[in-house]
Amino acid sequence: MSDTTYRKTPLPVRLDLNKRNTKEQLNKAVDDKRGMLEGAGYAPSPSKESTKDCNDVMRKDLVAWLSEHGISGPPPSPEAEQRAMWQWIRDFHKEYNDDWYARNMPRLRDQFRPIFVQEMKRMRGDNSTPNSQATPPKNDSQDLLSFDAPSPATPAPAPPAGTNLLDM
């Protein structure tokens, strides 16, 4: 048997364990291709591939859901858009009970909302955002389910003194 228990890793040969910042040591390390098989290259990160695959599944399901519900354009109001988003997310997870769904709503919102927003922008014809993973602004005043505090409304300027309000 020529197999050994030692396997090369992409880590540098030596780390100075007395220095607290091992990340800095790893960043400065010379990449000598340790741990690579001969003739093989580095594979893309599985988590990035998985995220891309998940986003593709969500996008395909959203397109099918929109056509199934007869939605060919963006909803007329922000409220209707939010309602449609949550209906789609609930239909996507129909195999789970309401308790699971309620507990996971913040996580689901973070994962599904960017896909929904991209599709709504595409339906509106707004191509200002590239097709990559776009995240909407955090403090969107039209987002009814935003967890951030709403921005304060600016008051209207007061009319000049002595002005009759009925004449305006």
C-alpha positions, -999 to 999 in steps of 0.1 A, spaced: 0 0 0 15 33 -10 -12 54 6 0 76 34 -20 93 61 -3 126 53 -21 147 28 -7 180 15 -28 210 22 -29 245 7 -17 259 41 18 273 43 44 249 57 48 268 89 27 292 109 41 312 137 16 304 164 30 331 187 16 357 164 -21 361 169 -29 371 133 -27 339 114 -48 354 86 -21 378 78 4 350 76 -18 330 53 -23 360 30 15 366 28 22 329 21 36 319 -12 12 298 -31 32 267 -41 1 248 -53 4 224 -23 -24 200 -21 -33 202 -58 -34 171 -80 -11 171 -109 -28 185 -140 -59 196 -120 -68 232 -114 -87 248 -86 -124 242 -87 -147 271 -81 -159 274 -45 -188 250 -39 -207 275 -18 -206 300 -47 -218 273 -71 -245 262 -47 -257 298 -43 -258 303 -80 -277 270 -85 -302 280 -57 -307 314 -73 -314 298 -107 -340 275 -91 -357 304 -73 -357 325 -105 -372 297 -126 -398 290 -100 -407 327 -98 -411 330 -135 -434 299 -135 -453 313 -105 -459 346 -121 -472 330 -153 -493 306 -133 -509 335 -115 -514 356 -147 -489 383 -136 -474 397 -168 -462 430 -154 -451 445 -121 -478 449 -95 -494 484 -95 -484 494 -60 -456 486 -35 -482 469 -13 -493 446 -40 -457 438 -49 -449 429 -13 -481 408 -11 -471 390 -43 -435 384 -30 -448 368 2 -474 347 -16 -446 334 -39 -423 326 -10 -451 308 8 -460 288 -23 -423 279 -28 -423 265 8 -457 249 8 -444 216 22 -437 233 55 -462 242 81 -471 278 91 -451 276 123 -419 268 104 -427 295 79 -433 321 106 -400 313 123 -380 315 91 -395 346 75 -365 369 81 -341 343 66 -365 337 37 -369 374 30 -331 379 29 -327 350 4 -357 355 -18 -362 392 -20 -332 400 -42 -345 375 -68 -380 389 -67 -367 425 -69 -345 416 -99 -375 400 -117 -397 430 -110 -370 454 -124 -368 432 -154 -406 433 -159 -405 471 -156 -377 473 -181 -353 489 -157 -319 475 -167 -298 497 -146 -287 468 -123 -265 441 -138 -278 406 -137 -256 397 -107 -269 393 -72 -282 428 -66 -293 438 -31 -319 464 -27 -313 495 -5 -317 488 32 -338 518 41 -364 517 13 -393 538 22 -416 517 0 -407 485 17 -435 477 40 -417 449 58 -384 467 63 -368 459 96 -349 492 96 -364 524 111 -383 545 85 -366 577 74 -381 608 89 -405 626 66 -396 661 57 -423 686 67 -439 708 41 -428 744 41 -451 767 61 -470 793 40 -460 829 44 -475 848 73 -508 865 64 -517 841 36 -553 828 34 -551 791 32 -583 789 11 -567 810 -16 -539 785 -22 
